């Protein structure tokens, strides 16, 4: 069985709710790699919002491309990593960009409260749009991909999660 995802699977996974990890090249150092909210619709662009004067925004403006990884935090583990060129950096709009992201991550009521609490400090946010160019995916299904209880005990990782992992 292949561990790679089909195009439909990878685009659906990326469109699902995950906190992304964005990586941006930084000359003379390793890449800046930090968590970020994002949105994506299958066949579309990866969209992120950040402060115009942040280190992240400055690096995005210089690099003109970024990578984003989304993953599950529980078994069966899956991930999608996507990389591509930035096609636009433009002023973020509250209703078009920020509110939908807040609703995506917090739900409507809590998202609206978040928007109201952060409205003053996010006036100068920018929307960064990236066209996915390269995809890397992985999924680990079945008992052969997960550690056995014996492997977990051998490494000292015993506890309540052992029976769940060994199903």
C-alpha positions, 0 to 999 in steps of 0.5 A: 500500500502506498503511503502517498495521498492521491491529489483529491486526498491531499487537497481535501486534507489541506482544506481540513482544519489544521494549524499549519507550520509555515517555513520561509527562507532566511539568508544566513540562517535556517528557515523561519518555521512557525505555526500559522492559521491558513485557508485552502480550497481544493484547486485554489491558493494557500492563503495566510494573514500576518502583520505587515511589519513582522519578521514573517512578512519581511521574509515572505516579501524577500523570498517570494515563496514559502512551504506549509505543512499540515499534520494530524496529531493523533494516529493514524498520522497524516501530513501534507506539505506544500510549497510554491510561489507567492502570487500576491501580498496585499492588504488584508480585509477584515470581512474577506480574510480575517473573519473567515479565518477566525471562524475557521479556527474558533467557530462563529461566536468565539471567532467574532469575539476574537476579531473584536478583541484584536481589531486595533492591533491587526489593522495593518495585516497583509494577505499572502496568497501562494500557488501550490507547486510541489506537494509531499504527503504521507499517511500511516495506516494499519497496525504495521505502521504504529509501534507495538506495545513491546516497542513502546515498552522497550523505548520507555514509552508506556502508559494509557496510550499503549493500547490505543496505539497498538489497536 
